[in-house]
Amino acid sequence: MLGHCTRLLVAGGLAGLVSGCLLDIDFKGTSFLCETDPTCPAGYTCIDGRCVEGGVPGSDGGAAVDDPDSGGGPAVELAFRRTLTFANGERDALDGFPVLVRLDPDRIEYDQVRADGGDIQFRDADGSTLPHEIETWNPGGVSSLWVYVPRIDGASTADHIFMYYGDPETTVAENEAAVWSAYRAVYHLDQAGTVNDSTAQAFDGTSVGATAAEGRIGQAHQFNGTDQYVNLGANRDFLTGVGSFTAEAWVAPGTLVNAGIALGISIGGADSSRAQLRVSPELIVNGGARTQDAGTLLAIDAGTLTALEWSWIAMAIDFGADTITIYQNGAQVGAAADLGFNPTTPATASLQSSIGVDENLTQNFWLGRIDEVRVATTAMSISWVSAQYASMTDQLISFGPVEAQ
């Protein structure tokens, strides 16, 4: 029975009502208005006068309610929305997860959005707003936005959030510190000069000679292998008195003559490594740490990279469990236990930290590109690392149809 259902067609910024409803609704820019569930096409539910694919009555009803702890600001009236569904069927639940939302002309109507993307808002399934950060905005091309999701359900292919947009008079504030609350430091490396840390710590760094280049996500830093690096500053509490940590980076190495340092964090009072993530001249990942300022750096080799190709590498160390785990492109490639770590690192700030060079800032210069360097003060799980890789390679999210609000 289709007599009480109307199709709302949105095209070129104009909306028009077309009587009747089609059961075949596989086309862009269409939403269905309805009075009761029986008037919706099969597989749809009538929610707030709209036929929503799947849907449970009441799950999306009523005005959106702001979550004061979400950092996403109040819900606002916006013209369009899309459902973003997570493919997390093979992983555990992910709490406080920063997800990459990659937009292009097939996923958003750029002419329906503010020129700077400032009217985009993300909301959880319960209507609460979610913090986000725009890393790159490229109308007509590819844009990269990061969104904090309080929980992505484990073993689920149905959990979802919503993306709203479409009001040039609205500005939705970004909150990058809330997006990256699971991390100690996050560097997108999207511009030369000042290298911003997106976390609340504001451990900003400075590029020394490194130049901007095409990155894995937005832009990256290009290093010449002889005298270019990023100085992450002195006497900072990257890994002060912690029982575990994770270091992550996208790397595309050139032909290395010596080992190249992706990330180095020194001990207190000297430039010896408290933690280091590097790649050997044979392009083998090496990661390690020490828990005594005068102790031995305990490290392992695992995984082989391909010159000039991007790889996501991560090192998770749990000092209490006495383990190191190395991941490459979301999969575990090596691990070691019973290494002899103390339960925590010393309660002293690191004298020097760096990207692209040893902590003494004079050797093991990186040749090639580096992007998205992060430090967390917990040993991230395989589910987390795998989901981050899926997110950044556009395999975690599927986009539902555009719905006019």
C-alpha positions in Angstrom: 0.0 0.0 0.0 1.7 3.2 -1.2 -1.1 5.8 -1.1 0.1 7.5 2.1 3.8 7.6 1.3 5.6 10.4 -0.5 9.1 10.5 -1.9 11.2 13.5 -1.2 13.7 14.1 -4.0 16.6 16.4 -3.3 18.8 17.5 -6.2 20.8 20.5 -6.9 19.8 22.1 -3.6 16.1 21.9 -4.5 13.5 19.7 -2.8 10.3 18.4 -4.3 7.6 16.0 -3.4 6.8 13.2 -5.7 3.6 11.2 -5.0 3.8 7.5 -4.5 6.7 5.4 -3.2 8.9 3.2 -5.2 10.0 -0.1 -3.7 13.3 0.1 -5.6 15.0 3.0 -3.8 18.6 2.4 -4.7 19.4 5.9 -5.8 21.2 8.9 -4.3 19.6 11.9 -2.7 16.2 10.3 -1.7 14.3 10.1 1.5 10.8 8.8 2.1 8.1 10.6 4.1 5.5 8.5 5.8 2.6 8.5 8.3 2.7 4.9 9.5 5.0 1.9 9.2 2.8 0.1 6.6 3.4 2.9 4.2 7.2 2.4 4.1 8.9 0.2 1.6 9.9 -3.3 2.8 12.9 -3.2 5.1 12.2 0.4 6.3 10.6 1.8 9.5 8.7 5.0 9.9 10.6 7.2 12.3 9.7 10.9 12.8 7.8 10.9 9.5 10.7 9.4 7.5 11.2 5.9 6.2 14.5 4.9 7.6 16.3 1.8 6.4 16.2 -0.9 9.1 15.4 1.2 12.1 13.6 0.5 15.3 10.7 2.8 16.2 11.8 5.2 18.8 15.5 4.6 18.3 15.9 7.9 16.5 12.8 9.7 17.6 12.6 13.1 19.2 15.1 15.9 19.3 18.8 15.1 19.7 20.0 15.4 23.2 23.5 16.8 23.8 25.9 14.8 25.9 27.7 17.3 28.1 30.7 15.0 28.3 31.0 14.3 24.6 32.7 17.5 23.6 30.6 17.6 20.5 28.5 20.7 21.3 24.8 21.0 21.2 22.8 19.2 18.5 21.8 21.6 15.7 19.2 21.6 12.9 20.9 20.3 9.7 19.3 19.5 6.3 20.8 16.0 5.6 22.2 13.0 7.3 23.8 9.7 6.5 24.2 6.6 8.6 27.8 5.4 9.1 27.9 1.7 10.0 30.9 -0.1 11.4 32.2 -3.4 10.1 33.5 -4.7 13.5 32.3 -8.3 13.3 35.7 -9.9 13.9 36.9 -7.7 16.8 36.2 -7.0 20.5 34.4 -3.8 21.6 36.4 -0.6 21.1 35.9 2.1 23.7 36.9 5.8 23.1 37.8 5.0 19.5 38.9 7.7 17.1 37.6 6.7 13.7 38.6 8.2 10.3 35.7 9.4 8.1 36.9 9.7 4.6 34.6 11.9 2.4 34.6 12.4 -1.3 31.9 13.6 -3.9 30.2 10.2 -3.7 29.8 10.4 0.1 28.9 14.1 0.6 27.4 16.7 -1.6 30.1 19.4 -1.2 27.8 22.0 -2.7 25.4 21.4 0.2 28.1 22.0 2.9 29.8 25.1 4.1 32.9 25.9 2.2 35.0 24.9 5.2 33.0 21.9 6.2 32.1 23.8 9.4 28.4 22.6 9.5 29.2 18.9 9.7 28.1 17.2 13.0 28.4 13.6 14.1 25.9 12.0 16.5 25.8 8.7 18.2 22.8 6.3 17.8 21.2 7.8 20.9 21.4 11.3 19.5 24.3 12.6 21.6 26.8 14.7 19.7 30.3 13.4 19.1 33.6 15.4 19.1 35.4 15.6 15.7 38.5 17.0 14.1 38.9 18.0 10.4 42.4 17.0 9.4 42.0 18.0 5.8 39.1 19.6 3.9 39.2 19.5 0.1 35.8 20.4 -1.5 35.4 18.3 -4.6 38.2 15.9 -3.6 39.0 13.8 -0.6 38.6 15.1 2.9 39.7 13.5 6.2 37.8 13.9 9.5 38.4 12.1 12.8 35.4 11.3 15.1 35.4 10.1 18.7 33.1 7.1 19.2 32.4 6.2 22.8 32.0 2.5 22.0 31.9 0.4 18.8 30.2 -2.8 19.7 32.2 -6.0 19.5 31.3 -8.7 17.0 28.9 -6.2 15.3 28.2 -5.2 11.8 25.2 -3.1 12.7 26.6 -0.5 15.3 26.5 3.0 13.8 26.7 6.7 14.1 25.2 9.5 12.1 26.7 12.3 10.0 24.6 15.5 9.7 25.3 18.5 7.5 23.6 21.2 5.3 23.3 24.6 6.9 25.6 27.4 5.8 24.6 29.5 8.8 25.8 26.9 11.3 29.3 26.4 12.7 30.0 23.1 14.6 33.0 23.5 16.8 35.8 21.0 16.5 37.3 19.3 19.6 40.5 17.4 18.7 41.6 16.9 22.3 38.4 15.0 23.0 38.8 12.9 19.8 42.2 11.8 20.8 41.6 11.2 24.6 43.0 7.7 24.3 46.4 9.0 23.2 49.3 10.9 24.9 50.4 12.6 21.7 49.1 12.6 18.1 50.9 14.2 15.1 49.1 14.3 11.7 52.3 15.8 10.1 50.1 17.7 7.7 52.3 20.9 7.5 55.9 21.8 7.8 57.1 24.3 10.4 55.1 23.9 13.6 53.9 20.3 14.1 50.8 20.3 16.2 49.9 17.7 18.8 46.1 17.1 18.6 45.8 15.8 22.2 45.2 17.9 25.3 48.9 17.7 26.2 49.8 20.1 23.3 53.3 18.5 23.0 53.8 20.5 19.7 57.0 20.0 17.8 59.0 21.8 15.1 60.1 20.6 11.7 63.8 21.0 11.0 64.2 21.0 7.2 61.5 18.4 6.6 59.1 19.2 3.8 55.4 18.6 3.2 54.6 15.7 0.9 51.6 13.6 -0.1 50.7 11.5 2.9 48.8 8.3 3.7 46.1 10.6 5.2 46.2 14.1 4.0 49.8 15.3 3.9 52.9 13.8 5.5 56.5 14.8 6.2 59.3 14.0 3.7 62.8 13.5 5.1 66.1 13.5 3.2 68.0 11.0 5.3 70.9 13.4 6.2 69.8 16.4 8.3 66.0 16.6 8.5 63.8 15.7 11.4 61.0 16.8 13.7 62.0 18.0 17.2 59.3 17.1 19.7 60.8 19.1 22.5 62.7 18.7 25.7 61.7 17.5 29.2 58.2 16.3 28.3 56.2 13.6 30.0 55.6 11.3 27.1 56.4 8.1 29.0 56.8 9.2 32.6 56.0 6.6 35.2 53.9 4.4 32.9 53.3 0.7 33.0 52.7 0.3 29.2 52.6 2.2 26.0 52.0 2.0 22.2 53.9 3.8 19.4 52.3 4.0 16.0 53.2 5.5 12.6 52.6 5.3 8.9 56.0 5.0 7.2 57.2 4.8 3.6 61.0 4.4 3.8 63.4 5.0 1.1 66.6 2.9 0.6 68.2 3.3 4.1 71.9 3.3 4.6 71.7 3.2 8.3 68.7 2.4 10.6 66.1 5.1 10.4 64.2 6.4 13.4 60.5 6.8 13.1 60.0 7.9 16.7 62.5 8.3 19.6 61.7 9.2 23.2 64.7 9.5 25.5 65.3 8.7 29.2 65.4 11.5 31.8 68.5 13.7 31.8 70.2 12.1 28.7 69.6 11.2 25.1 69.6 7.4 25.5 66.3 5.8 24.3 63.5 5.2 26.8 61.5 4.0 23.7 62.3 3.8 20.1 60.5 2.7 16.9 62.9 2.3 14.0 63.6 0.5 10.7 66.8 -1.3 9.8 68.7 -0.9 6.4 67.1 -4.2 5.5 63.7 -2.5 6.1 62.9 -4.7 9.1 60.9 -3.0 11.9 62.7 -2.8 15.3 61.0 -1.7 18.5 62.1 -1.5 22.1 62.3 0.3 25.4 64.1 0.5 28.7 62.6 0.8 32.2 65.8 1.9 33.9 67.6 5.1 32.9 70.9 3.2 33.1 69.5 -0.1 31.9 69.6 -2.0 28.6 67.3 -1.2 25.7 65.3 -4.4 25.2 64.1 -4.7 21.6 62.8 -7.1 18.9 62.8 -7.3 15.1 59.6 -8.2 13.3 58.0 -7.5 9.9 59.6 -6.4 6.6 58.6 -3.2 4.8 58.7 -2.4 1.1 60.7 0.6 0.0 58.6 3.6 -0.9 55.3 1.9 0.0 53.2 2.9 3.0 53.0 0.6 6.0 51.2 1.1 9.3 53.5 -0.1 12.1 52.8 -0.2 15.8 54.7 -1.3 18.8 52.9 -2.2 22.0 54.9 -2.8 25.2 53.4 -4.0 28.5 56.1 -3.6 31.2 54.1 -5.4 33.8 53.5 -8.4 31.6 57.1 -8.1 30.3 56.1 -8.2 26.6 56.7 -6.4 23.3 54.3 -6.9 20.4 54.9 -5.5 16.9 52.1 -5.0 14.4 52.2 -4.2 10.6 49.2 -3.2 8.6 46.8 -4.3 11.4 48.3 -7.8 12.0 50.7 -9.0 14.6 54.0 -9.8 13.0 56.1 -10.5 16.1 56.1 -10.7 19.9 58.5 -11.5 22.8 58.0 -12.1 26.5 60.1 -12.5 29.6 62.4 -9.7 28.5 63.3 -8.4 32.0 61.4 -5.1 32.1 60.7 -3.3 35.4 56.9 -2.8 36.0 57.1 0.9 35.1 59.3 3.5 33.6 61.1 6.0 35.9 59.1 9.0 37.1 61.2 11.4 35.1 60.5 13.5 32.0 62.2 12.6 28.7 65.1 14.9 28.0 64.5 14.8 24.2 62.0 13.3 21.8 62.0 13.3 18.0 60.6 12.0 14.7 63.0 11.1 11.9 66.2 11.1 13.9 67.8 9.5 17.0 67.1 11.4 20.3 70.6 12.9 20.1 69.4 14.7 16.9 72.6 13.8 15.1 72.3 10.3 13.6 70.0 7.6 12.2 68.1 10.2 10.0 65.0 8.9 8.2 64.9 8.8 4.5 61.4 8.8 3.1 58.0 9.8 4.4 56.3 9.5 7.8 52.6 10.2 8.6 50.3 9.9 11.6 52.7 9.4 14.5 51.0 8.6 17.9 51.9 7.6 21.4 49.5 6.1 23.9 50.2 5.2 27.5 48.6 1.8 27.3 49.4 -1.3 25.3 46.7 -1.3 22.6 45.0 -4.6 21.8 45.0 -6.4 18.5 41.4 -5.4 18.1 42.3 -1.7 18.5 45.3 -1.9 16.1 43.4 -3.9 13.5 40.4 -1.5 13.7 42.7 1.5 13.3 44.2 0.0 10.2 40.8 -0.8 8.8 39.6 2.7 9.6 42.6 4.4 7.9 42.3 2.1 4.8 38.6 2.8 4.4 37.5 -0.7 5.4 35.6 0.1 8.7 32.7 2.3 7.6 29.9 1.9 5.1 27.7 4.9 4.2 23.9 4.7 4.2 21.8 6.7 1.8 21.3 10.5 2.1 18.2 11.4 4.2 16.7 14.8 4.0 15.8 16.1 7.5 
